[in-house]
Amino acid sequence: MIKKMRFIFFMPLILTVAVAAGSGSAAAQDHDCVVRQFVLTGLVSNLEPQGVVEGNYPVGTERAYGFARLDCTQVRAGETFWFHWVRNDQEVGRSKARVDVSRNWRIWSQSRIFPGEWVLQLKDSDGRLQAERRFSVAEPPPKPTQN
């Protein structure tokens, strides 16, 4: 009788440990990518950003580019990162970029831009925020009226 009781008390302990261990691994990231650079730019050429934009795009700019440099040593097959373009608190576009093992993996996205307050977010395929940049696009000045 005593042997059976020990088994009954021991069994729930094993199940609890197995469930706790399983729940931790489900939340683990499927990559170890570190964002080394995340900038807004006016152009990407030869896999490099050309001219970093800080805060505001000049009036009349039609396109914005987001550029990310990643350091990844472990990546699951098919891993993608997503660029989310948000204007005035509403997502207006998104694009995905494949990610692979590299100490210098570069990805970028572009979007047409219009006056307003913008946020560019970089998220992994599980929706975890990896980087974010905010910027503004000013209204162009009114055209002078002709008399």
N, C-alpha and C positions, 0 to 999 in steps of 0.2 A: 504493500500500500504506500509506503513512504517513497519508493522508487517512482511510482506513477505520479505522485504529487510533485516531485522534483521536475519531472518531464513536463507536466502541465504548466508550472510556473516558468520554466525555462523557454518554452515555445513562444509565448507572447514577446519575450525579450528579443528573440531572434527576429521576429516579424517587425518589431519596432525599429531595430537597427537597420534592417534591410530597407524599409520604407524611408527612413531618414537619409540613408546613403543614396538611395535612388533619386530622391527629390533634389539633392545638391547637384548631381551630375546633369540633370535636365536643364538647370539654369546656367551651366558652364557655356562659355563662348566657344564657337566653332572655329575661331581664328585667334591669332595673337597680334593682329595688326595694330600698329601704333601710328597715329597721324603725326608725321614730322613737320608737315607744312600744309596749311589750308588758307588759301588767299583768294581774294577777288582780283580779277585782272581784266584788262581790255582785250586781250588776245592770248591764245596759246599757240606757239610756233616751235617746231622741232622739239616737242615734248616738254617745253618749258613755258612758264608764264612770262608774258611780256608786259611789264609795267604793272605794279601792284596798285590797286585802288583801295584807299583807306576811307571808309565811311560814306562817301558820296561819289556817285558817278557824275561826270560833267553833264550839264544840260545838253540835250541833243544826242546823247549816246543811245544807240538803238539796241545793243547787245551787251550782256554781262557774261563773264566766264567765271566759273568756280574751278579752282585747281587744287588737287590734293596729292601730297607725296606721302606714301605709306611705307612702313618698314614691317614686313610680314615674313615670319619664318615658318609658321604653320597655318595652313588654310585648307578647309574642307573643299572637296571637289565641287565646282560650280558656285563657289561663294561670289556674291555680288554686293556691292555697296550702292546706295541710292542717294542721288542728289534731289532734295526737295526744295522747290522754289516757292516761297510764300510771300504774297503781296497783300498788305493791309489785313493780316490775320487769315487769309484764305489761300490755300494751296492752289497755285495756278499752273504748275508743271512739275514733272519729275522725270528723271532719267536714270538708268542703271548702268553700272560699269563693272565689268568682270575684275576680280581680284585674284592674284596668284602669289606664290612664294617669291619674294624679292626684297632686298634691303632698300630698294629705290623704285617701288612701283608707283607709277604716276597715272592719275585718272583726272578727267575734267568733264565739265558740262557747260552748256551755254543756254541762254534764254533771252528772248526779246524782253526788253524792260520798258516800263511806263512809269510816269510819276507816281510816287507813293513810298511807303515804308516797307522794306523788304527784309526777309531772312532767308539765307541759304543754309540748309541743314544737310549734313552728311550722316547717313544711317547705314548700319549693316543690314544684312538680309533678315535679321530677326527684329528689326525696328529699333535697335539701340542707337542712341545719338552718339556719334563719334566726334563731330565738330560742328561749329555753327559760326556764321558771320552775319552781321546786320549791316544794312546800307540803305541809303535814301536816294531817290531820284526826284529832283526838283521839277516843278512845273516850269515850262519854258516861259520867258517873259512875254507879255502880250505884244502882238505886232502893232506897230504904230498905225493909227488910222490916217488915211489920206483925206485931205480936205479938198 
